[in-house]
Amino acid sequence: MSADLVIRRELSSLGRGADVASVTLLSGGVVADAWLITYQDGSRVVGKTLTGAADDLFRVEAEGIAALDATGQVRAPAVLAATSSVLLLEALAPLQDSPCYWETFAADLAGLHRGTAGDRFGWHQDGYLGRLPQHNAWTDDGHAFFAEHRLLRYLDEPLTQQVLTLADRRALERLCDRLPEIIPVMPPVLTHGDLWSGNLLTGRDGHPAVIDPAVSCTWAEVDLSMMWCGRRPPGSDRFFEAYQELNPSPPGWAGRMPVLFLRELMSALAHEGDAGGTGDYVRRILAPFRAG
């Protein structure tokens, strides 16, 4: 069965299959497929599918969207349905690379981080980053949490083992041992968890909105690292300036971004192996932690 027929079947099972004018595959998805569904009256929704997804993947993602939206700080699309096969969402417009957009999003994210500070790292359930589980066991120590559940947990994934050498693994372990020297003590806050520019869109009123979260309570700088080290639109420098004005990070934050971004790189290795030279990127970050 073709992919567009699969999404049409899912729409029918949800009672939303009538009067569908078109189903179009959207660009930009890294792991899942996103479909723009247009009805004959001109209304539009987005359907997200992932072949071989865990049965609870979309339910967990919908709960993450709800958790972010419930803070009143960041916008997220309305969830119309979440089943084992499809996540149906309100359709949003693309990111606007303008100073106003970035200043507004900086205020939203700073408000989220300031307003959700707690004393434990993790989440009440495990989630997903891409198609792989994200381990969220509650932990009192942020350095231990990041080392065990955000870095070392990927070492046993088959594609990671194909790319990283024993020397690479030992360097990562040394980095984890030295995390308390590298990352200052910071409180856990509610984070989006996969906050690269591709997961930023725009609501009908022009307000920034986020999609595809992998929520947990961890360091705010984890969200910043995704924006800093990932694909950055030209205007996004204003985001970092505005965020630091509203919720200043401890000194030296920019220098910590690559170490925190390792979480995303390790996930990429586990999903895609050495596609795009990810292994070399990891090795550059690990270079200071190799044995002399």
C-alpha positions in Angstrom: 0.0 0.0 0.0 1.4 3.4 -0.9 2.3 5.9 1.8 -0.5 8.4 0.9 -3.1 5.6 1.0 -1.9 4.6 4.4 -2.5 8.1 5.7 -5.9 8.2 4.0 -6.8 4.9 5.7 -5.8 6.4 9.1 -7.8 9.5 8.5 -10.9 7.3 7.7 -10.4 5.4 10.9 -10.4 8.7 12.8 -13.6 9.9 11.1 -11.6 12.5 9.2 -11.4 10.8 5.8 -14.3 12.5 4.0 -13.8 15.4 1.6 -10.0 15.1 1.5 -8.8 17.1 -1.5 -5.1 16.2 -1.3 -2.4 14.5 0.8 1.1 15.9 0.2 4.3 14.8 1.7 6.1 17.7 3.4 9.8 18.2 3.3 12.1 18.5 6.3 11.3 15.4 8.3 14.4 13.6 9.5 12.9 10.4 11.0 9.2 10.5 10.5 7.1 11.6 7.5 4.8 14.6 7.8 1.8 15.0 5.5 -0.2 18.1 4.7 -3.9 17.1 4.4 -6.1 19.6 2.6 -9.9 19.3 2.7 -12.2 20.5 0.0 -13.3 23.5 2.2 -9.7 24.7 2.3 -9.0 23.6 5.9 -5.7 21.9 6.5 -4.2 19.6 9.1 -0.8 17.8 9.4 -0.5 14.0 9.9 2.7 12.5 11.1 3.6 8.8 10.5 6.6 6.6 11.1 7.0 3.1 9.7 7.8 0.7 12.5 7.2 3.2 15.3 6.7 2.0 18.8 3.0 1.7 19.7 3.2 4.6 22.2 5.5 6.9 20.3 2.9 9.4 19.1 0.9 9.2 22.4 4.1 10.2 24.3 4.8 13.0 21.8 1.3 14.3 22.2 1.8 14.3 26.0 5.0 16.3 25.6 3.3 18.9 23.4 0.5 19.1 26.1 3.1 19.6 28.9 4.8 22.4 27.1 1.6 24.1 26.1 0.3 23.8 29.7 3.1 26.1 31.0 1.6 29.0 29.1 5.1 30.0 28.0 5.6 28.3 24.6 3.1 27.7 21.9 2.5 24.3 20.3 0.0 23.0 17.7 -3.3 21.6 18.8 -3.3 17.8 18.9 -6.3 16.5 17.0 -5.6 12.8 17.4 -2.8 10.5 18.6 -2.9 6.8 17.8 -0.2 4.0 17.4 -0.1 4.9 13.6 -0.5 8.6 13.3 -0.3 12.0 15.1 -2.7 14.5 13.7 -1.9 18.2 14.4 -3.1 21.7 13.7 -1.3 22.9 10.5 1.2 25.7 11.1 3.2 28.1 8.9 7.0 28.0 8.4 9.4 29.7 10.7 9.8 33.5 10.2 13.5 34.5 10.3 12.8 38.0 11.5 14.1 39.9 14.6 10.5 40.1 16.0 10.1 36.3 15.7 13.4 35.5 17.4 12.8 38.0 20.2 9.4 36.6 20.9 10.7 33.0 20.9 13.6 34.0 23.2 11.0 35.4 25.6 8.9 32.3 25.4 11.8 29.9 26.0 13.3 32.0 28.7 9.9 32.0 30.4 9.6 28.3 30.1 13.0 27.7 31.6 12.7 30.2 34.4 9.2 29.1 35.4 9.8 25.3 35.6 13.0 25.0 37.7 12.9 22.0 39.9 15.2 19.7 41.9 15.2 16.4 39.9 16.4 15.5 36.5 14.2 13.2 34.3 10.6 12.8 33.6 7.7 10.7 34.9 8.1 8.3 32.0 10.6 7.4 29.3 10.1 9.1 25.9 11.6 9.1 22.5 14.2 11.0 20.6 13.5 10.2 17.0 12.5 6.5 16.9 14.8 5.4 19.8 13.9 5.5 23.5 14.9 8.4 25.6 15.6 7.3 29.1 14.2 9.6 31.7 14.6 7.9 35.1 14.5 10.5 37.9 18.0 11.5 39.1 19.2 14.0 41.6 22.6 14.6 40.0 22.5 16.5 36.7 25.9 15.4 35.6 25.1 11.7 36.3 21.8 12.1 34.4 23.4 13.6 31.3 26.3 11.1 31.3 24.2 8.0 31.8 20.9 8.8 30.0 22.0 11.3 27.3 25.5 10.1 26.2 26.6 6.7 27.4 23.2 5.1 26.7 23.9 5.3 22.9 27.1 3.3 23.1 25.3 -0.1 22.9 23.3 0.9 19.8 24.3 -1.2 16.8 25.0 1.7 14.4 27.0 3.6 17.1 29.2 0.5 17.6 29.9 0.4 13.9 31.2 4.0 13.9 33.0 4.6 17.2 36.3 2.9 18.0 37.3 1.7 21.4 39.4 4.8 21.7 36.4 7.0 20.9 34.3 5.2 23.6 37.1 5.7 26.2 37.3 9.4 25.3 33.5 9.7 25.8 33.8 8.0 29.1 36.5 10.4 30.2 34.4 13.3 29.1 31.5 12.0 31.2 33.9 11.6 34.2 34.9 15.3 33.8 31.4 16.7 33.3 31.4 18.4 36.8 34.4 20.4 35.7 32.9 21.4 32.4 29.2 22.0 33.2 28.4 24.2 36.2 25.7 23.2 38.6 22.4 24.3 37.2 18.8 23.4 38.1 16.7 21.1 36.0 14.0 22.8 34.0 11.4 21.6 31.5 13.1 21.4 28.2 11.7 20.8 24.7 14.6 18.4 24.1 14.9 18.5 20.3 15.0 22.2 19.7 16.6 22.7 16.4 15.3 25.3 13.9 13.4 22.6 11.9 11.1 22.2 14.9 10.1 25.8 15.0 7.1 27.0 13.1 4.6 29.9 13.2 1.0 30.1 14.4 -1.8 31.9 12.6 -1.2 35.0 14.6 2.5 35.0 13.7 3.6 33.7 17.1 6.4 31.1 17.2 5.3 27.5 17.9 7.3 24.3 18.6 6.8 20.8 17.3 8.4 17.3 17.8 9.4 17.6 21.5 11.4 15.1 23.5 10.6 16.6 26.9 12.4 16.1 30.1 13.7 18.1 33.1 17.3 18.8 32.5 19.7 21.8 32.0 18.3 24.7 30.0 21.5 24.8 28.1 20.6 21.5 26.4 17.9 23.4 24.5 20.3 26.2 23.7 22.9 23.7 22.4 20.5 22.4 19.8 19.8 25.9 18.5 23.5 26.9 18.7 25.1 23.9 17.0 22.3 22.9 14.7 21.3 24.5 11.4 20.9 28.2 12.3 18.8 30.6 10.2 20.7 33.9 9.5 18.5 35.9 11.9 18.8 33.6 14.9 21.7 35.5 16.5 19.0 37.8 17.9 17.5 34.8 19.7 20.7 34.1 21.7 21.2 37.8 22.5 17.6 38.2 23.7 17.6 34.9 25.7 20.7 35.8 27.5 19.2 39.2 28.4 16.2 37.5 29.9 17.6 34.3 31.4 21.4 34.6 31.6 23.4 31.4 31.5 26.5 31.0 33.7 29.6 32.5 32.2 31.2 30.6 29.3 27.9 29.2 28.0 28.9 29.3 24.4 32.0 27.2 25.0 29.9 24.5 26.5 27.5 24.1 23.6 29.5 21.4 21.7 29.7 19.2 24.7 26.0 19.4 25.3 25.3 18.9 21.6 27.0 15.5 21.8 23.7 14.2 23.0 22.2 15.0 19.6 25.2 13.7 17.8 25.1 10.4 19.7 21.5 10.0 18.8 22.3 10.7 15.2 24.9 8.0 15.2 22.4 5.6 16.7 19.8 6.4 14.0 21.9 6.8 10.9 25.4 5.7 11.5 28.1 7.9 10.0 25.8 9.7 7.6 27.0 13.2 6.9 30.3 12.8 8.8 28.7 12.7 12.2 31.5 10.4 13.5 34.2 13.0 12.7 32.1 15.7 14.4 31.9 13.5 17.5 35.7 12.9 17.4 36.5 16.6 17.2 34.5 17.2 20.4 36.1 14.3 22.1 39.7 15.2 21.0 40.6 16.9 24.4 39.6 13.7 26.3 41.8 11.2 24.5 44.6 9.6 26.4 48.0 11.4 25.9 
